[in-house]
Amino acid sequence: MTTFRNLNPIQVIHDLARWGYISAGKMDQMASLSNQKPLV
């Protein structure tokens, strides 16, 4: 993880937030698609 030193911390936070937002949206879509079958 040496590349983190070269990156702007604010940019890293923005990238993590964007990735989290996208992954959360996909999780919501999958949950709504499989609403009749609750995931355990």
Backbone as CSV, one residue per row, in Angstrom:
resi,resn,N_x,N_y,N_z,CA_x,CA_y,CA_z,C_x,C_y,C_z
1,MET,0.836,-1.198,0.000,0.000,0.000,0.000,0.871,1.249,0.000
2,THR,2.006,1.188,-0.665,2.896,2.344,-0.700,2.321,3.446,-1.579
3,THR,1.380,3.114,-2.465,0.830,4.122,-3.371,0.009,5.151,-2.608
4,PHE,-0.499,4.774,-1.417,-1.308,5.717,-0.654,-0.490,6.954,-0.272
5,ARG,0.821,6.789,-0.116,1.654,7.928,0.249,1.691,8.955,-0.877
6,ASN,1.618,8.479,-2.118,1.710,9.391,-3.253,0.372,10.054,-3.563
7,LEU,-0.720,9.508,-3.036,-2.039,10.037,-3.367,-2.421,11.155,-2.409
8,ASN,-3.281,12.020,-2.899,-3.830,13.084,-2.061,-4.854,12.468,-1.109
9,PRO,-4.710,12.658,0.195,-5.644,12.039,1.150,-7.086,12.403,0.854
10,ILE,-7.325,13.645,0.421,-8.698,14.047,0.109,-9.207,13.245,-1.087
11,GLN,-8.346,13.017,-2.076,-8.749,12.244,-3.248,-9.045,10.806,-2.853
12,VAL,-8.245,10.258,-1.936,-8.478,8.891,-1.475,-9.833,8.800,-0.785
13,ILE,-10.142,9.781,0.053,-11.433,9.771,0.754,-12.572,9.871,-0.249
14,HIS,-12.399,10.734,-1.264,-13.442,10.888,-2.276,-13.632,9.580,-3.036
15,ASP,-12.531,8.911,-3.389,-12.633,7.651,-4.124,-13.317,6.593,-3.268
16,LEU,-12.954,6.518,-1.984,-13.572,5.529,-1.099,-15.060,5.827,-0.939
17,ALA,-15.404,7.110,-0.804,-16.815,7.479,-0.651,-17.592,7.137,-1.919
18,ARG,-16.988,7.406,-3.087,-17.671,7.105,-4.345,-17.858,5.595,-4.493
19,TRP,-16.805,4.823,-4.185,-16.904,3.373,-4.297,-17.962,2.844,-3.327
20,GLY,-17.979,3.365,-2.112,-18.967,2.929,-1.128,-20.375,3.262,-1.578
21,TYR,-20.548,4.442,-2.202,-21.872,4.851,-2.665,-22.330,3.937,-3.793
22,ILE,-21.425,3.627,-4.723,-21.777,2.768,-5.854,-22.094,1.360,-5.361
23,SER,-21.257,0.823,-4.465,-21.481,-0.533,-3.972,-22.773,-0.588,-3.162
24,ALA,-23.080,0.476,-2.406,-24.317,0.506,-1.633,-25.516,0.520,-2.580
25,GLY,-25.411,1.255,-3.677,-26.499,1.284,-4.646,-26.716,-0.085,-5.269
26,LYS,-25.628,-0.804,-5.581,-25.769,-2.140,-6.147,-26.396,-3.082,-5.126
27,MET,-26.013,-2.941,-3.855,-26.590,-3.793,-2.823,-28.086,-3.526,-2.709
28,ASP,-28.497,-2.266,-2.806,-29.913,-1.928,-2.737,-30.659,-2.543,-3.920
29,GLN,-30.055,-2.492,-5.104,-30.701,-3.068,-6.279,-30.864,-4.581,-6.108
30,MET,-29.799,-5.247,-5.643,-29.874,-6.694,-5.471,-30.895,-7.048,-4.398
31,ALA,-30.966,-6.241,-3.342,-31.918,-6.515,-2.276,-33.342,-6.342,-2.787
32,SER,-33.584,-5.330,-3.603,-34.932,-5.100,-4.120,-35.300,-6.194,-5.125
33,LEU,-34.312,-6.693,-5.878,-34.591,-7.752,-6.843,-34.946,-9.050,-6.116
34,SER,-34.234,-9.329,-5.029,-34.472,-10.575,-4.301,-35.283,-10.288,-3.038
35,ASN,-36.319,-9.463,-3.197,-37.132,-9.091,-2.043,-37.932,-10.278,-1.543
36,GLN,-38.407,-11.105,-2.480,-39.231,-12.244,-2.074,-38.398,-13.305,-1.356
37,LYS,-37.073,-13.305,-1.619,-36.183,-14.255,-0.942,-35.208,-13.479,-0.084
38,PRO,-35.493,-13.297,1.200,-34.579,-12.532,2.065,-33.230,-13.218,2.188
39,LEU,-32.156,-12.415,2.082,-30.807,-12.975,2.230,-30.475,-13.129,3.708
40,VAL,-29.862,-14.240,4.043,-29.512,-14.496,5.449,-28.000,-14.342,5.602
